[in-house]
Amino acid sequence: MMNSLHNLFDSLKEFDAGQGGKGRFYSLPALEKAGVGAISRLPVSIRLVLESVLRNCDGKKVSEANVRELARWQPNAARTGEIPFIVARIVLQDFTGVPLLVDLAAMRSAMVKLGRNPKLIEPLVPVDLVVDHSVQVDFAGTADALERNLAMEFQRNRERYQFLKWGMQAFDTFKVVPPGIGIVHQVNLEYLAQGVLRQPAGPDGRSLFYPDTLVGTDSHTTMINGLGIVGWGVGGIEAEAGMLGQPVYFLTPDVVGVHLTGALQEGVTATDLALTVTEMLRKAKVVGKFVEFYGPGAAALAVVDRATIANMAPEYGATMGFFPIDEECVEYLRNTGRSEEHCKVYENYFRAQGLFGIPKKGDIAYSTDLELDLAGVRPSVAGPKRPQDRIELGNLKEEFIKALGRPAAENGFGKTADELGRVFPVLEGGSAGAGGGSQEPVSPRRSREQNTNPLTELEMANNRPTPDWAAAAIASPGGQLHHGDVLIAAITSCTNTSNPSVMLAAGLLARKAVEKGLKPNPMVKSSLAPGSRVVSDYLNKTGLQPWLDQLGFNLVGYGCTTCIGNSGPLAAPVEETVTRNDVIAAAVLSGNRNFEARIHQNIKANFLMSPPLVVAFALAGRVTIDLTTEPIGRGTGGRDVWLKDIWPGQAEVRDAMRAALKPEVFRRLYRDFAAQNPKWNDIPASAGQVYQWDEHSTYIQQPPFFENFSLQPGHIAEIKAARPLGIFGDSVTTDHISPAGSIKKASPAGNYLIEHGVNFVDFNSYGSRRGNDRVMTRGTFANVRIKNLMTPGVEGGVTAFQPGGETMSIFDAAMKYAAQRTPLIVLAGTEYGTGSSRDWAAKGTRLLGVRVVVAQSFERIHRSNLVGMGVLPLQFKEGVSAQTLKLDGTETYDVLGLSDQLKPRQDLTLRITRAGGRVESIPVACRIDTPIEIDYYQHGGILPYVLRQLAGQPPKGLE
Ligand code: SF4
């Protein structure tokens, strides 16, 4: 392998790899010396990508021209060139990873059908899948919540976990971090990431070293940018291509420099900073750009604080929020248990590359330069619906009240001012009834006793049993709800749980609160779900966990939980009161996303905040409070307790951190996972290179992507007489398109599951059913909150079947259109496909028969996923929309100008034929952005493209 190393531009050099040895590397300083470009003036993130382009230059996938073009990156230039980026590794979480493994298994089956060796399908770069998305907060507020949630998780997901175990033995480079260990990005930061990687030594004993780079099938893969590692979230489809040796292609980006100065003041957390950065960069319009933080303020931030900011790159819209490499990174690697030898190689490598140290003002020419003085950051929260809507802590009450009265179209809740003071009694019986409880009460407890089914209707509606903690709320005499009451308080999400400073601050605040005599609010469902077991280790060592327990923040699991919407049910009477009266209840969480229905389907106001503030608001029990001027509550002796009385100082947090973080803990907790997880060991695994599909499985099915597959691609042709399946407004998220949460009983997916013998209580979530295309296709556009403008006033996945306008589910309509061979079109507003990277949002669209999506603008990953599935993304011209065109869904559509000569971003014609026969043609931009995407589109998507490529190649080490 080492013999095949090229020496383009005389760039293959040696450096001191420690312990008296030399290592090889592709030298960026040598590239500059060769006159290829002013490389030392390039942003660090661009230089790291350039290293990959240089090292992987083989004249086929990556050409010398690619190296030259990127080496001459200009801060401000037309961005037309695509960069072929071959990453060093891939990370997956289970929601996206299982379907990806299903696709790999399907490709192997397709290879067998083609008469080829199935081993041709094999990940060419290491793949790590962390099972973190499946744990739900069914139980909370008790000492055994962790155990019981884990048991439920294994019970629900056994089939998926069996399938993952098959994958582990079938593919050489596919590893799984089992459930109950941590959250993918925190595990990546604390364990998987190496910073610098090495190829095995050649005959001369010298290894080749290169930077750790990755893509992951989760938007928040960017968290790793906090450790100076280039990586971002891609759709499962692109990740598949990446693991099969294809470059990840992306348009040459602008790089926005953010010059950080000053330091955070007392009382301000890294979360406050992340929310401030999110607000600032959203306004700066950094979508599709790299962001690079630099300057003395960046240099002074710990890696964990950098990681919190980097994590939220999807929320500010950037491809990455990158921090360069420096001593802090070496320290972080050392403190998290990486070997001394490795730390040395890491430092030496980046010094040799001229990439060690945070740049200063003027060192680098950025496309745009922004300034942020950390001293100006204030305690903040963000919400109620969008992460970029930052609110200073003292303004939350006022902002919530304003939002309550604003129309829904303006991010409000459409209530009137006099509703603020309304009281909604939570009856013991749980039937509060519209308008305050006039309907006949039905006690959930009584109905359970009378019913042989142990679950109430509400529990069933949530697919979950009511857990023990709910008893407190149910029994709470005279319980009342108001708009703005906090019903969920969750210390959740890798964004913050990876940061010991805010986690310890939460523990310290809990201790002080209990000492002052504050009591937990029984209406609030509190939970603590760290992203790794290291957190529990330090919360226990510092003696802080018991204080959190006393406030209901017992450990519920190591996984995404509330952050991904796995928040579990509320107490049945509470939830019934909320839904019947449309109470605008609140969730407070230390997460990064708060779109409607993301956190819990019946909680509409969701506020992001630091873990200590989550504890504070759980105690206050409402967001209609100004914690800077009003007491949190009454403590011992009825005395008022204020936030400032219990807020931990920076010095206290620092002391706790010193006592807490030890490298040996990371080493102990990050080894031999299987031995630490008996439930995982108990799962049986099937063997063999090709998966034996079980037609009775409701979790894993062979997808139809390779049905009638031929080795020759078809031609690109015009689309004629398409019917609209949906017309949507702005900011339709991938969760609207392909929800991850619970499956409604009365829905196409629900009907399918019932027909296949699955009890309602075992439905599990859409996220966990992504290995079954039948469920997922039926669940596409099935989010209960999606609003199809073709059926005004109706929420959920319905449409008007044309001609005639009969209202029916989107799935049923799609199947009727398919039977008529009618192609389908979707029309949408701005930011179509925003939110988490979700390949099923594109796969489901394709499998419903949608051939083209026309939007005012697209989110980056979703656009590329649509192309990756062979769906054509088109963009309206500025100022044009479905509304300005007065489209109502009764039209038919032709896309003209499509042919094999299609060029990236070329203009096409959308011909609209109205119901009355009037014809109108408008220009639209083809959002196939790069030449390789034209190939993908022509082949019907990335998977057929890669399969055709690989079917013609010998597998590594086999033929
Ligand atoms: S905790 Fe939240 S941000 Fe982190 S991986 Fe899970 S869902 Fe994504």
Residues whose N, C-alpha, C, O or C-beta is under 5 A from the ligand:
A	BS01	SF4	I183 H220 S493 C494 T495 C560 C563 I564
